[in-house]
Amino acid sequence: MYSMNDYRAALVERDSNDMESSEWKLGQMKVQSIVAVMVANGNCQMVEEVMEEVYSLNDCGFEFGDAAVQFDIWLLESNGYREKAQELRELYWN
């Protein structure tokens, strides 16, 4: 089972590469995998991390249909966090 330490280590590893490079993209897949497992296992701290990520994406001008937004909402909803997913849907989106 993964922990927040594994998640943070994966973020550091990913961010040691140039953004959008093939190494960064591989690191992002690792981060997303760890996040998905932790959410599926009911880790409330990771659920809050996902929520904060979507709020941040919203603040940065991402659109509701962007893949990163849709992935996070799907991840929450498909793991029983429908109310949290709905909260994110109701944000003001560009």
Backbone as a chain_set.jsonl record, in Angstrom:
{"seq": "MYSMNDYRAALVERDSNDMESSEWKLGQMKVQSIVAVMVANGNCQMVEEVMEEVYSLNDCGFEFGDAAVQFDIWLLESNGYREKAQELRELYWN", "coords": {"N": [[0.839, -1.174, 0.0], [0.424, 2.27, -0.682], [1.779, 5.369, 0.617], [1.593, 8.769, 1.898], [4.197, 9.619, 1.846], [5.28, 8.11, -0.265], [3.84, 9.233, -2.356], [4.722, 11.936, -2.256], [7.454, 11.528, -2.813], [7.28, 10.563, -5.412], [6.305, 12.846, -6.68], [8.515, 14.57, -6.385], [10.411, 13.164, -7.855], [9.195, 13.217, -10.42], [9.153, 16.006, -10.854], [11.807, 16.572, -11.137], [12.435, 16.509, -13.713], [12.237, 18.017, -17.015], [9.319, 19.827, -17.647], [6.658, 18.257, -19.308], [8.393, 16.662, -20.771], [9.38, 13.376, -21.948], [10.225, 11.903, -19.763], [9.119, 13.354, -17.656], [6.411, 12.97, -18.217], [6.202, 10.206, -17.816], [6.786, 10.132, -15.096], [4.539, 11.53, -14.205], [2.523, 9.715, -14.791], [3.167, 7.786, -12.915], [2.722, 9.212, -10.532], [-0.066, 9.664, -10.789], [-0.959, 7.036, -10.687], [-0.287, 6.231, -8.082], [-1.856, 8.05, -6.657], [-4.423, 7.215, -7.49], [-4.577, 4.61, -6.396], [-4.39, 5.194, -3.674], [-6.683, 6.789, -3.249], [-8.636, 4.924, -3.93], [-8.262, 3.182, -1.851], [-9.364, 4.567, 0.197], [-8.022, 6.709, 1.427], [-8.25, 9.526, 3.154], [-6.715, 11.844, 3.286], [-5.479, 11.882, 0.802], [-7.701, 12.149, -0.826], [-8.434, 14.743, -0.179], [-6.165, 16.026, -1.211], [-6.564, 15.619, -3.961], [-8.905, 17.077, -4.307], [-7.93, 19.664, -3.712], [-6.13, 19.917, -5.817], [-7.848, 20.106, -8.037], [-9.212, 22.464, -7.412], [-7.037, 24.196, -7.621], [-6.367, 23.875, -10.344], [-8.662, 24.975, -11.435], [-8.396, 27.626, -10.518], [-6.199, 28.327, -12.029], [-7.195, 28.613, -14.52], [-7.946, 26.416, -16.038], [-10.172, 24.479, -18.058], [-13.408, 22.946, -17.6], [-13.648, 20.651, -19.155], [-11.037, 19.774, -19.525], [-8.539, 17.221, -19.564], [-7.117, 16.611, -17.159], [-8.759, 17.659, -15.149], [-11.144, 16.239, -15.585], [-10.232, 13.618, -15.121], [-9.608, 13.68, -12.364], [-12.127, 14.251, -11.231], [-13.582, 12.033, -12.095], [-12.107, 10.054, -10.761], [-12.669, 10.59, -8.066], [-15.501, 10.306, -8.052], [-15.883, 7.651, -8.967], [-14.927, 6.237, -6.882], [-16.638, 6.485, -4.806], [-16.939, 9.05, -3.803], [-18.984, 10.934, -4.457], [-20.314, 13.298, -3.652], [-18.184, 15.061, -3.229], [-17.126, 15.143, -5.805], [-19.287, 16.334, -7.108], [-19.276, 18.837, -5.88], [-16.978, 19.893, -7.044], [-17.736, 19.984, -9.711], [-19.516, 22.069, -9.621], [-18.065, 24.378, -9.433], [-17.063, 27.619, -10.695], [-16.377, 27.446, -13.977], [-14.214, 28.126, -16.734]], "CA": [[0.0, 0.0, 0.0], [1.18, 3.519, -0.78], [1.607, 6.366, 1.676], [1.852, 10.144, 1.46], [5.631, 9.702, 1.554], [5.456, 7.597, -1.634], [3.271, 10.258, -3.237], [5.641, 13.084, -2.295], [8.673, 11.102, -3.495], [6.961, 10.498, -6.847], [6.234, 14.232, -7.153], [9.891, 15.079, -6.476], [11.029, 12.472, -8.997], [8.603, 13.775, -11.638], [9.525, 17.405, -11.018], [13.234, 16.702, -11.433], [12.528, 16.473, -15.175], [11.621, 19.136, -17.717], [7.881, 19.655, -17.8], [6.163, 17.709, -20.569], [9.351, 15.743, -21.395], [8.904, 11.999, -21.817], [10.503, 11.49, -18.38], [8.116, 14.001, -16.811], [5.134, 12.291, -18.463], [6.283, 8.919, -17.135], [6.65, 10.453, -13.684], [3.143, 11.913, -13.97], [1.738, 8.478, -14.762], [3.452, 7.16, -11.625], [1.993, 10.0, -9.539], [-1.496, 9.385, -10.939], [-1.207, 5.665, -10.235], [-0.241, 6.242, -6.621], [-3.054, 8.777, -6.217], [-5.59, 6.366, -7.738], [-4.584, 3.526, -5.417], [-4.661, 5.746, -2.348], [-8.09, 7.177, -3.205], [-9.405, 3.678, -3.927], [-8.124, 2.594, -0.515], [-10.066, 5.404, 1.152], [-7.138, 7.631, 2.129], [-8.92, 10.833, 3.18], [-5.73, 12.892, 3.008], [-5.288, 11.936, -0.644], [-8.942, 12.704, -1.391], [-8.303, 16.199, -0.029], [-5.142, 16.457, -2.188], [-7.22, 15.643, -5.269], [-9.807, 18.239, -4.277], [-7.096, 20.87, -3.801], [-5.582, 19.991, -7.173], [-8.88, 20.6, -8.948], [-9.382, 23.889, -7.103], [-5.879, 24.888, -8.185], [-6.54, 23.887, -11.801], [-9.711, 25.952, -11.692], [-7.799, 28.95, -10.307], [-5.225, 28.581, -13.102], [-7.895, 28.831, -15.782], [-8.277, 25.199, -16.774], [-11.586, 24.33, -18.365], [-14.024, 21.758, -17.026], [-13.416, 19.507, -20.04], [-9.626, 19.375, -19.593], [-8.323, 15.838, -19.139], [-6.7, 16.538, -15.754], [-9.951, 17.929, -14.344], [-12.061, 15.117, -15.753], [-9.655, 12.453, -14.45], [-9.755, 13.817, -10.918], [-13.544, 14.134, -10.891], [-13.916, 10.617, -12.276], [-11.456, 9.299, -9.701], [-13.461, 10.767, -6.853], [-16.837, 9.75, -8.219], [-15.85, 6.2, -9.122], [-14.523, 5.632, -5.614], [-17.644, 6.725, -3.79], [-16.904, 10.428, -3.316], [-19.869, 11.647, -5.381], [-20.578, 14.661, -3.171], [-16.99, 15.868, -3.482], [-17.074, 15.331, -7.256], [-20.326, 17.31, -7.441], [-18.773, 20.142, -5.424], [-16.019, 20.373, -8.049], [-18.502, 20.299, -10.919], [-20.252, 23.309, -9.42], [-17.176, 25.545, -9.461], [-17.166, 28.435, -11.903], [-15.388, 26.995, -14.956], [-14.089, 28.955, -17.951]], "C": [[0.888, 1.243, 0.0], [0.859, 4.454, 0.381], [1.833, 7.76, 1.084], [3.336, 10.334, 1.16], [5.932, 9.201, 0.144], [4.974, 8.625, -2.649], [4.234, 11.437, -3.378], [6.939, 12.737, -3.019], [8.445, 11.034, -5.007], [6.852, 11.894, -7.441], [7.631, 14.811, -7.348], [10.59, 14.461, -7.685], [10.511, 13.046, -10.314], [9.131, 15.183, -11.905], [11.015, 17.631, -11.229], [13.49, 16.68, -12.938], [11.858, 17.703, -15.771], [10.144, 18.838, -17.956], [7.536, 19.253, -19.223], [7.2, 16.891, -21.349], [8.808, 14.318, -21.227], [9.145, 11.479, -20.4], [9.481, 12.087, -17.417], [6.773, 13.291, -16.968], [5.091, 10.917, -17.796], [6.129, 9.115, -15.632], [5.219, 10.82, -13.322], [2.251, 10.677, -13.923], [1.946, 7.757, -13.428], [2.69, 7.888, -10.515], [0.503, 9.665, -9.597], [-1.846, 7.979, -10.462], [-1.24, 5.585, -8.718], [-1.488, 6.923, -6.065], [-4.285, 7.88, -6.355], [-5.685, 5.24, -6.709], [-4.957, 4.057, -4.038], [-6.124, 6.175, -2.208], [-8.961, 5.919, -3.129], [-9.353, 2.991, -2.562], [-8.738, 3.467, 0.575], [-9.193, 6.355, 1.952], [-7.708, 9.044, 2.033], [-7.962, 11.978, 2.876], [-5.511, 13.011, 1.501], [-6.537, 12.471, -1.334], [-8.883, 14.227, -1.307], [-7.241, 16.764, -0.98], [-5.754, 16.584, -3.578], [-8.157, 16.847, -5.35], [-9.007, 19.53, -4.459], [-6.499, 21.034, -5.19], [-6.607, 20.566, -8.137], [-9.173, 22.08, -8.671], [-8.24, 24.702, -7.71], [-5.973, 24.969, -9.713], [-7.589, 24.916, -12.203], [-9.158, 27.368, -11.577], [-6.841, 29.337, -11.427], [-5.876, 28.73, -14.474], [-8.16, 27.589, -16.608], [-9.778, 25.167, -17.013], [-12.104, 23.013, -17.804], [-13.716, 20.514, -17.848], [-11.98, 19.054, -20.146], [-9.431, 17.995, -18.962], [-7.959, 15.725, -17.66], [-7.885, 16.732, -14.82], [-10.885, 16.721, -14.394], [-11.544, 13.86, -15.058], [-9.891, 12.526, -12.949], [-11.207, 13.669, -10.481], [-13.997, 12.68, -11.028], [-13.338, 9.778, -11.145], [-12.25, 9.392, -8.403], [-14.805, 10.051, -6.964], [-16.821, 8.219, -8.252], [-15.41, 5.478, -7.857], [-15.437, 6.013, -4.461], [-17.679, 8.13, -3.212], [-17.747, 11.323, -4.229], [-20.138, 13.085, -4.949], [-19.378, 15.576, -3.43], [-16.839, 16.148, -4.977], [-18.092, 16.384, -7.687], [-19.904, 18.714, -7.031], [-17.823, 20.74, -6.465], [-16.717, 20.73, -9.353], [-19.153, 21.672, -10.826], [-19.366, 24.545, -9.326], [-17.445, 26.359, -10.719], [-16.026, 28.013, -12.838], [-15.385, 27.907, -16.15], [-14.778, 28.297, -19.118]], "O": [[1.96, 1.26, 0.605], [-0.18, 4.343, 1.03], [2.213, 7.903, -0.078], [3.69, 11.139, 0.298], [6.745, 9.794, -0.565], [5.619, 8.857, -3.672], [4.524, 11.881, -4.489], [7.47, 13.563, -3.761], [9.321, 11.406, -5.787], [7.26, 12.113, -8.582], [7.901, 15.465, -8.355], [11.275, 15.152, -8.44], [11.295, 13.33, -11.221], [9.507, 15.515, -13.029], [11.441, 18.759, -11.474], [14.63, 16.816, -13.381], [11.026, 18.348, -15.132], [9.773, 17.752, -18.402], [8.038, 19.815, -20.197], [6.924, 16.467, -22.471], [7.882, 14.093, -20.448], [8.347, 10.692, -19.89], [9.03, 11.423, -16.483], [6.078, 13.037, -15.983], [4.054, 10.515, -17.269], [5.424, 8.353, -14.971], [4.738, 10.46, -12.247], [1.331, 10.601, -13.11], [1.007, 7.184, -12.876], [2.082, 7.249, -9.657], [-0.117, 9.411, -8.564], [-2.916, 7.764, -9.894], [-2.119, 4.945, -8.14], [-2.103, 6.432, -5.118], [-5.098, 7.797, -5.434], [-6.771, 4.954, -6.206], [-5.745, 3.442, -3.32], [-6.738, 5.951, -1.164], [-9.913, 5.865, -2.35], [-10.294, 2.3, -2.171], [-8.64, 3.136, 1.757], [-9.577, 6.769, 3.046], [-7.659, 9.677, 0.978], [-8.359, 12.974, 2.271], [-5.373, 14.118, 0.98], [-6.429, 13.181, -2.333], [-9.243, 14.918, -2.26], [-7.407, 17.867, -1.499], [-5.488, 17.552, -4.29], [-8.187, 17.549, -6.361], [-9.372, 20.384, -5.268], [-6.375, 22.152, -5.688], [-6.277, 21.416, -8.964], [-9.362, 22.858, -9.606], [-8.468, 25.783, -8.253], [-5.691, 26.012, -10.301], [-7.423, 25.637, -13.187], [-9.418, 28.212, -12.435], [-6.682, 30.516, -11.741], [-5.19, 28.946, -15.473], [-8.559, 27.695, -17.768], [-10.553, 25.757, -16.26], [-11.334, 22.082, -17.563], [-13.542, 19.432, -17.288], [-11.707, 18.043, -20.795], [-10.07, 17.651, -17.968], [-8.449, 14.826, -16.977], [-7.998, 16.04, -13.808], [-11.354, 16.246, -13.36], [-12.326, 13.114, -14.468], [-10.321, 11.55, -12.333], [-11.486, 13.029, -9.468], [-14.714, 12.164, -10.17], [-14.01, 8.887, -10.627], [-12.472, 8.387, -7.726], [-15.191, 9.287, -6.079], [-17.663, 7.575, -7.626], [-15.508, 4.254, -7.767], [-15.072, 5.886, -3.292], [-18.379, 8.375, -2.229], [-17.269, 12.349, -4.713], [-20.183, 13.988, -5.784], [-19.549, 16.735, -3.808], [-16.471, 17.255, -5.371], [-17.795, 17.227, -8.533], [-20.151, 19.675, -7.759], [-17.859, 21.941, -6.733], [-16.323, 21.682, -10.027], [-19.322, 22.356, -11.836], [-19.875, 25.653, -9.154], [-17.992, 25.843, -11.694], [-14.852, 28.203, -12.52], [-16.433, 28.414, -16.549], [-14.78, 28.843, -20.222]]}, "num_chains": 1, "name": "protein.A"}
